[in-house]
């Protein structure tokens, strides 16, 4: 049954496990109106790509019918350099190119990509981390960036920054039900929701952080200059915040009473 989702033709570009896991989750839970194709791009590229067209096959999945949205889940910065060529070939009008690891998409190249595609009148977002993407913006704190694209917004309505609807028993203060309103693209939010059923509200936020780490999140564990923190940790905090927002009012409030010091 349709949920009113926008019909889209999507081309995902993957090179390894990162992209495969994202696409497994998207295919399992995407609206029926989405037509999804996948190109398994080469995993290795020369240091300098002079002719991007030489690294794109003569026929791309979905090219004949045309593509609306490209998901760039490659694990090599060379994939990013191919995107303008792929956009021209497929007629895509929007691109999502996440920055979960700087070595896959360095910030300078991300800025170039947005510029290249802007010149082509193609919307492009580079969420860092990918699970910061919403229907109106991406990134966190002072790096938050607004965007306008119905295609990207439609994708972000289903996949991006985790959004959970948590039901808590007001007497026992245990979680009794969790609806996944928006999953992380990798499926981490859905996994966490299953594991949090029956958990006391007091423990939910802490446990969500552990589950995020053990899923495991595939974002970088190296310190990122934009956050002075790891992208994995930033991603974990996004999920923990989504849980905290829902359970905060059910947490037990403990008061400290002043007492005498023991001699």
C-alpha positions as CSV (number, residue, x, y, z in Angstrom):
1,X,0.0,0.0,0.0
2,X,1.3,3.5,-0.9
3,X,2.2,5.9,1.9
4,X,2.1,8.9,-0.4
5,X,5.8,8.7,-1.1
6,X,7.2,10.5,-4.2
7,X,8.0,8.1,-7.0
8,X,11.8,8.2,-7.6
9,X,14.4,6.5,-9.8
10,X,17.5,6.0,-7.7
11,X,21.0,5.0,-8.7
12,X,23.3,3.9,-5.8
13,X,27.0,3.7,-6.4
14,X,28.8,1.3,-4.1
15,X,32.3,-0.2,-3.9
16,X,32.3,-2.3,-0.7
17,X,30.7,-3.2,2.6
18,X,29.7,0.4,3.5
19,X,27.5,0.8,0.5
20,X,26.3,-2.8,0.5
21,X,24.9,-2.5,4.1
22,X,23.2,0.8,3.3
23,X,21.6,-0.6,0.2
24,X,20.4,-3.8,2.0
25,X,18.6,-1.6,4.5
26,X,17.2,0.8,1.9
27,X,15.9,-2.1,-0.3
28,X,14.3,-3.7,2.7
29,X,12.4,-0.7,3.8
30,X,12.1,1.7,0.9
31,X,8.7,2.9,-0.3
32,X,7.3,0.8,-3.2
33,X,7.3,3.9,-5.4
34,X,11.1,3.9,-5.5
35,X,12.9,2.2,-8.4
36,X,16.4,1.4,-7.2
37,X,19.4,0.5,-9.3
38,X,23.0,-0.2,-8.1
39,X,26.3,0.3,-9.9
40,X,29.2,-1.6,-8.3
41,X,32.0,0.8,-9.2
42,X,35.7,-0.1,-9.2
43,X,37.3,0.0,-5.8
44,X,40.6,1.4,-7.0
45,X,41.5,4.5,-9.0
46,X,44.7,6.3,-10.1
47,X,46.0,9.2,-8.0
48,X,44.9,11.6,-10.7
49,X,41.8,11.1,-12.9
50,X,42.3,13.1,-16.0
51,X,39.4,11.6,-18.0
52,X,36.6,10.5,-15.6
53,X,34.6,9.1,-18.6
54,X,37.2,6.4,-19.0
55,X,36.2,5.0,-15.6
56,X,32.5,4.9,-16.2
57,X,31.0,1.9,-18.1
58,X,29.4,2.3,-21.5
59,X,26.0,1.5,-19.9
60,X,25.0,2.4,-16.3
61,X,22.2,0.7,-14.5
62,X,19.0,2.9,-14.9
63,X,20.6,5.1,-17.5
64,X,18.2,4.2,-20.3
65,X,15.1,5.1,-18.2
66,X,16.8,8.0,-16.5
67,X,17.7,8.7,-12.9
68,X,16.3,11.2,-10.4
69,X,18.6,10.8,-7.4
70,X,22.2,9.4,-7.0
71,X,23.4,8.0,-3.8
72,X,27.2,8.1,-3.8
73,X,28.3,5.4,-1.3
74,X,31.8,4.8,-2.7
75,X,34.8,4.1,-0.5
76,X,37.3,6.0,-2.6
77,X,37.5,9.7,-3.5
78,X,37.8,8.7,-7.1
79,X,34.1,7.9,-7.1
80,X,33.3,11.5,-6.3
81,X,35.3,12.7,-9.4
82,X,33.1,10.5,-11.6
83,X,29.9,12.0,-10.4
84,X,29.5,14.9,-12.8
85,X,30.0,12.5,-15.7
86,X,27.4,10.1,-14.2
87,X,25.0,12.9,-13.6
88,X,25.2,14.0,-17.2
89,X,24.8,10.5,-18.4
90,X,21.8,9.7,-16.3
91,X,20.0,13.0,-16.1
92,X,20.0,13.0,-12.3
93,X,18.7,16.1,-10.6
94,X,20.1,15.4,-7.1
95,X,23.0,13.8,-5.4
96,X,23.6,12.6,-1.8
97,X,27.4,12.1,-1.1
98,X,27.9,11.4,2.6
99,X,31.1,12.2,4.5
100,X,31.4,9.4,7.0
101,X,35.1,9.1,6.4
102,X,37.3,12.0,5.2
103,X,39.6,9.7,3.2
104,X,36.6,8.7,1.1
105,X,35.4,12.2,0.6
106,X,37.8,15.0,1.8
107,X,36.1,18.3,2.7
108,X,37.8,20.1,-0.1
109,X,36.6,17.7,-2.7
110,X,33.1,17.8,-1.1
111,X,33.1,21.6,-1.6
112,X,34.3,21.1,-5.2
113,X,31.6,18.6,-5.9
114,X,28.8,20.9,-4.6
115,X,30.2,23.6,-6.9
116,X,30.5,21.4,-9.9
117,X,26.9,20.2,-9.5
118,X,25.6,23.7,-8.7
119,X,26.9,24.8,-12.1
120,X,24.9,21.9,-13.6
121,X,21.8,23.0,-11.7
122,X,21.8,19.8,-9.7
123,X,21.2,19.7,-6.0
124,X,23.9,18.1,-3.9
125,X,24.3,17.5,-0.1
126,X,27.3,16.1,1.6
127,X,26.1,15.2,5.1
128,X,28.7,14.6,7.8
129,X,27.8,12.2,9.2
130,X,25.1,10.7,6.8
131,X,22.8,10.2,9.8
132,X,22.6,14.0,10.2
133,X,20.4,14.4,7.1
134,X,16.9,15.7,7.5
135,X,14.2,16.9,5.1
136,X,15.6,20.5,5.4
137,X,19.2,20.4,6.5
138,X,22.3,18.3,7.3
139,X,25.4,18.4,9.5
140,X,25.3,19.4,13.2
141,X,25.9,22.4,15.4
142,X,27.8,25.3,13.7
143,X,28.2,23.2,10.5
144,X,24.4,22.8,10.0
145,X,23.6,23.5,6.3
146,X,20.1,24.1,4.8
147,X,19.2,22.8,1.4
148,X,16.2,22.7,-1.0
149,X,15.5,19.7,-3.0
150,X,12.2,17.7,-3.1
151,X,14.1,14.6,-4.2
152,X,16.6,14.7,-1.4
153,X,13.9,15.6,1.1
154,X,11.8,12.6,0.0
155,X,14.8,10.3,0.6
156,X,15.4,12.0,4.0
157,X,11.8,11.5,5.0
158,X,12.6,7.8,5.3
159,X,16.4,7.6,5.8
160,X,18.7,10.0,7.6
161,X,18.7,11.5,11.1
162,X,17.0,8.9,13.4
163,X,13.5,9.8,14.5
164,X,11.8,7.4,16.9
165,X,8.4,7.3,18.5
166,X,8.9,5.6,21.9
167,X,6.1,4.5,24.2
168,X,6.9,4.2,27.9
169,X,4.8,2.6,30.6
170,X,4.3,5.5,33.0
171,X,4.2,3.3,36.0
172,X,6.9,0.8,35.4
173,X,8.9,3.4,33.3
174,X,9.9,0.7,30.8
175,X,9.8,1.0,27.0
176,X,6.9,-0.9,25.7
177,X,6.8,0.1,22.0
178,X,9.1,1.9,19.5
179,X,8.1,3.1,16.0
180,X,10.9,3.9,13.6
181,X,9.7,7.1,11.9
182,X,13.0,7.7,10.2
183,X,15.8,5.1,10.2
184,X,19.5,5.8,9.8
185,X,20.5,4.9,6.2
186,X,22.6,2.0,7.5
187,X,19.7,0.5,9.6
188,X,21.3,1.3,13.0
189,X,18.2,3.1,14.4
190,X,15.9,0.1,13.5
191,X,18.4,-2.3,15.1
192,X,18.6,-0.1,18.3
193,X,14.8,0.2,18.5
194,X,14.4,-3.6,18.6
195,X,17.0,-3.9,21.3
196,X,15.5,-1.2,23.5
197,X,12.1,-2.8,24.0
198,X,11.6,-3.6,27.7
199,X,14.5,-1.4,28.7
200,X,14.0,1.1,31.6
201,X,13.8,4.7,30.6
202,X,16.7,5.4,32.9
203,X,19.0,3.1,30.9
204,X,17.7,3.8,27.3
205,X,20.0,6.6,26.3
206,X,23.2,4.9,27.6
207,X,22.2,1.6,26.0
208,X,21.5,3.3,22.7
209,X,25.1,4.6,22.6
210,X,26.4,1.1,23.2
211,X,24.2,-0.5,20.6
212,X,25.3,2.2,18.0
213,X,28.9,1.2,18.6
214,X,28.2,-2.5,18.5
215,X,26.0,-2.4,15.4
216,X,28.7,-1.4,14.3
217,X,28.7,2.2,12.9
218,X,31.0,2.3,10.0
219,X,31.8,6.1,10.3
220,X,35.4,7.1,11.0
221,X,37.0,6.5,14.4
222,X,39.7,9.1,13.7
223,X,39.5,12.6,15.2
224,X,37.9,15.0,12.8
225,X,39.0,18.6,12.7
226,X,35.4,19.9,12.2
227,X,34.2,18.4,15.5
228,X,37.4,17.8,17.5
229,X,35.8,14.3,17.9
230,X,35.3,11.2,15.8
231,X,32.5,11.1,13.2
232,X,31.4,7.8,14.8
233,X,31.0,9.6,18.2
234,X,29.0,12.4,16.6
235,X,26.8,9.8,14.9
236,X,26.3,8.0,18.2
237,X,25.3,11.3,19.9
238,X,22.7,11.9,17.2
239,X,21.1,8.5,18.0
240,X,21.3,9.0,21.8
241,X,19.7,12.4,21.4
242,X,16.8,10.9,19.5
243,X,16.2,8.4,22.3
244,X,16.7,11.0,25.1
245,X,14.1,13.3,23.7
246,X,11.5,10.5,23.9
247,X,12.3,9.1,27.4
248,X,13.5,12.1,29.4
249,X,10.2,12.8,31.1
250,X,10.0,9.2,32.4
251,X,13.4,9.1,34.0
252,X,13.6,8.7,37.7
253,X,14.6,11.9,39.4
254,X,17.1,11.4,42.2
255,X,17.7,14.1,44.8
256,X,20.9,14.5,46.8
257,X,20.3,15.4,50.5
258,X,23.1,17.1,52.4
259,X,24.5,15.0,55.2
260,X,27.3,14.8,57.6
261,X,30.8,13.9,56.5
262,X,32.1,10.7,58.0
263,X,35.0,11.2,60.3
